[in-house]
Amino acid sequence: MFFKKAPSKPMTEPSPTAETQPEIDAVSPEAAAAETAPPATPPDPLELALAEASQWKDMAYRNAAELDNFRKRAAREGQEARAYANADLLRALFPILDSFEMGLESARVESEKSMIFIGMSMVHRQIAEFLRDSGVTEVEALNKPFDPNLHDAVSQEVRTDVAEGTVLRVTRRGYRLKDRLLRAASVIVSAAPAPEAPPAADIV
């Protein structure tokens, strides 16, 4: 007994779908340009060496300038230190000189021909020469306008024949070492007379 085969359906190929289609990656314009751009040129070793040498050269110039400024500053400070090294010693000498000059004046009043006065005068001249050689000068005060930076007013005296604030007398000498004040001069300064009070009105 023979059976008939069922007619077979013709086989058809499946239609391509989104799942079966191969994925295509999107490429950005920048990436495409990068792929097509020529490779970057490596830096020139000579230019790098010259740039580095220029930096070291500038640094060397700055260090040399700083060193020169330091040397000048150190020399100036050393010179000032040597110039004013004896300032404290000179300040301690001034009161002794004051007492010596008082004794010299007393000897002069008694007799300028006495051996005491002559001997003290010689010592006084030697002291004056020593101070001058050390750079010490006397502060100008007598008949000068009062200067609070150089003078110390210990008293005032009413005067009408001189301008107000004029130094009338020096009670203690002042000294300076070069441009530095060591001791202010003690002085008496003129003062203007007090203004007269207006006359009292008559009481009626």
HELIX and SHEET records of a PDB file:
HELIX    1   1 PRO A   29  THR A   36  1                                   8    
HELIX    2   2 PRO A   45  ALA A   83  1                                  39    
HELIX    3   3 ALA A   87  GLU A  110  1                                  24    
HELIX    4   4 MET A  115  ASP A  133  1                                  19    
SHEET    1   A 3 VAL A 136  GLU A 138  0                                        
SHEET    2   A 3 TYR A 175  LEU A 177 -1                                        
SHEET    3   A 3 ARG A 180  ARG A 183 -1                                        
SHEET    1   B 3 HIS A 151  VAL A 158  0                                        
SHEET    2   B 3 ALA A 185  ALA A 191  1                                        
SHEET    3   B 3 VAL A 167  ARG A 172 -1                                        
END                                                                             
